[in-house]
Amino acid sequence: MLGVRVPPGLQDSCDDIVFKKIEKYLKETAAELRRMTWPTKDELVGSTIVTVVVSLIVAIFIGIVDWMLVRAITFVFSGGA
């Protein structure tokens, strides 16, 4: 394909290297997941509540800033009336 010739046997060794790297990655990932400490239910609930509250505060802040900017731009382009 595309005029590139691969010497015999080279493609097989490249495939072996790729599959060995994938296998190594999956083994290391599984080992890391076994060592990991998962949050308790209470920690998970607490983190979720903090995330929702902070998201609401940021959303309200952005909404207020947006409202103020719309009012300011409308005032400027309407001739200050």
N, C-alpha and C positions, 0 to 999 in steps of 0.2 A: 504494500500500500504506500502511496506517495513516493515510490522509488527508493525507499530505505530498506536495505537488506540487513537482517539481524543474523549474525553467525549462529549456526546450529548449536543448541545447548545453552546459549546465553539467555534466551527468553525463559527457559525453565528455571534457571538459577535466579532470575529477577523475580519470577512468580513465587519461588520458595522464600526469598527474602521478604517480600511483601506479606505473605501469609504468616511468617514467623513474627514479624513486627506486630501484626494484628493480634496474633495469639498472645504475645507478650503484653500488649496493651490491655487486653481483656482480663488476663490473669492479675495484672497489677491493679486494675480497677476493682475487681472482685475483692482482692485482699484489702484495699483501702476502704471499701464499703463495710467489710467485717470489722475493721478497727474503729470506724466512725461511731461517735456517740450521738444517738438520735434524741431530739428534744422530748421531754415529757408532755403529757396532754396539757398540763397547766402552763408550761412554758410556751407551748404552741398557741394556746388560747390568748395568753398575754401578749405575745408578739403580734397576733392577728388584730387584736383590739388596738394596739399602738399604731399599727399600719393603717387601719381604717380611720382612726382619729386624725393622724397626721395628714392623710390624704384629703380628708374633709377640710381641715384647716387650710391646706395649700390651695384647694379648689375654691374655697370662699375668698381667700386673699387674691387669687388670680381674677376671680369674678369681679371683685371690688375694683381692682386696678383697671380691668377692662372697661367697666362701667364709667370710671372716672376719665379714662382716656377718650372714650366715645363722647362723653359730655364736653370735654375740652376741645376736641377736634370739631365737633358740631358748633360750638361757640365761636371758634376761630373762623370757620368757613361760612358761618351765617352772618358774619359782619359784626359780631359782638352784641347782637341784640338779644 
